[in-house]
Amino acid sequence: VHADWACAGHTIAELLVRTQTGVSIVAVIRDDDTIPSPGADFKLEAGDVAVVVGTPDGIKKALNLLHGD
């Protein structure tokens, strides 16, 4: 997640990733910590790495959604 991405500063629920793409965010890596199964109220921040599970097409859609395309 880059600072200029649409998802930075928003919760997983606000982004509707699963609803819009069918992809699940199963973990987030932040600095040296791994947050498994982040809840809907988890806020993505610049520098986070979102670990997702889904179909190749769904993952592409999720990347576009998180980026803001």
N, C-alpha and C positions, 0 to 999 in steps of 0.2 A: 504494500500500500504506500503510494507516494503522497506527499502532502497535497498535491494538486488533483488527486483522484476524487471523484464524486463521493466515494464511500468514506473518506477520512472524516472522522468526527461523528459518524452515524452508527446507530445500533443495527444489529443483524435484522431485527424486526422491521425497522424503518426501511431497510434496503429491499426487503421482500425477495431475497435471493432464491430461496426454495420455491416460492410461489411463481416467480418469474422465469426460473431456469430449470427447476427440478434438481438442482445441485444442493448438497448440504455442506456447510462449513463444519468440519469435524474437529478442528483444532486451530489455534492461533499461536504462532511463535512471536513473542515480544521480547526483545533483547535476548537474555539467556534463559527465559522462562517459556515453557510450553503450557498453554491453557487448553486442556482437552474438553471437548463437548461444550463450547461456549454457549451460554443461554441467549435467548432472544434479546435480552437487555444489554448484552455485551457490546461495547462501543469499539469499533475499529479505529486505530490511530495510525498516523504516518509512521512508517518503519515496520509495521506488523507484516507478518507473512501468514496469509490465510491458507489453510490446508483444506482442500475441497474433495468431495467424492461425487461422481456423477458420470454421465455419458460424455464422450468427447464433444458432442455438440452442446450439451448443457454446460460443460466447463468453459467452452468458448463464449457462450452467452453470458455466463457469470463474470468472466473477465471483462467483457464489454460493459456489463452493468456496473461492476465495481469501479471501472475506469471512468465511466460516464459517457461512453460512446452511444 
